[in-house]
Amino acid sequence: MKRTTTVKENYEFRRIYAKGRSGVSPYLVVYVRPNRRGHNRLGVTVSTKLGHAVVRNRVRRRLREIFRLNQGGLAQGYDMILVARTRAVGAEYRELERAFLNVCGKLGLREKKP
């Protein structure tokens, strides 16, 4: 399994926020923009309002893992930013995964199965 390619630079985050599309759930917000690379890149944002470092890192790890496990069913060639909301701290893994897949479906990122 190869590592997930990430969005790291501030200007990339700002461009995706400004020119991308967004989808909302009670647990997270997903911003998406085509990237012309042929593969998806992920950026995760977790505010300090969610709690101390241990809590923020747990949410960050969960979101990265959800993306990694579901990447095969997503359309390729997009930059995605996942912004955790306050409810994500107390949410179970399955709830976060369901929210992520629902938002991706609303944005048209889930590939149709034959």
JOWO-V688584 format. One record per residue. RES is the residue in one small letter. PHI is phi in degrees with one decimal (999 if undefined). OMEGA is omega in whole degrees, -180 to 180 (999 if undefined). Layout:
res = {RES/RES}
phi = {PHI/PHI}
omega = {OMEGA/OMEGA}
//
This chain:
res = {m/k/r/t/t/t/v/k/e/n/y/e/f/r/r/i/y/a/k/g/r/s/g/v/s/p/y/l/v/v/y/v/r/p/n/r/r/g/h/n/r/l/g/v/t/v/s/t/k/l/g/h/a/v/v/r/n/r/v/r/r/r/l/r/e/i/f/r/l/n/q/g/g/l/a/q/g/y/d/m/i/l/v/a/r/t/r/a/v/g/a/e/y/r/e/l/e/r/a/f/l/n/v/c/g/k/l/g/l/r/e/k/k/p}
phi = {999/-84.0/-71.4/-75.0/-79.3/-116.7/-90.9/-120.3/-81.5/-60.5/-64.6/-68.7/-59.4/-62.4/-64.6/-66.9/-61.0/-77.0/-110.2/-90.9/-95.6/-134.8/-134.3/-124.3/-137.3/-63.5/-101.3/-158.5/-120.1/-116.2/-107.8/-135.9/-150.2/-61.0/-124.0/59.7/-107.6/86.8/-142.3/-85.8/-123.7/-122.1/-128.8/-123.7/-122.5/-131.6/-74.4/-68.3/-66.1/-74.8/146.5/-77.0/-58.2/-63.1/-66.5/-62.2/-66.7/-64.2/-63.2/-60.8/-62.4/-62.3/-65.1/-63.5/-68.4/-61.3/-62.4/-61.6/-72.4/-102.8/-62.9/-64.7/-93.5/-103.2/-64.3/-95.9/96.3/-130.0/-96.7/-124.9/-121.1/-104.2/-110.3/-75.6/-101.9/-57.6/-66.7/-64.4/-64.2/-92.2/-77.8/-78.5/-56.6/-63.2/-64.1/-62.6/-64.2/-61.9/-63.4/-60.6/-66.7/-64.4/-65.4/-62.9/-64.2/-63.1/-83.7/76.3/-95.4/-81.7/-77.4/-75.0/-86.5/-71.8}
omega = {180/-179/177/175/-173/171/-173/-173/-179/-179/177/177/-178/179/180/177/-173/-171/-178/174/-179/175/-171/169/179/-175/-177/174/-180/174/-175/176/176/-175/179/-179/-179/175/-178/172/-175/170/-179/178/178/-176/176/177/-177/180/-179/-169/-179/-180/-180/-180/178/178/180/179/180/-179/178/-180/177/178/-177/-177/-177/-176/-180/-180/-179/174/-176/176/-178/167/-179/172/176/178/-179/175/-174/-178/-179/-178/-177/-176/174/-177/-178/178/178/-180/179/179/179/-179/178/-180/178/176/178/-179/179/-179/-180/180/178/178/-178/999}
//
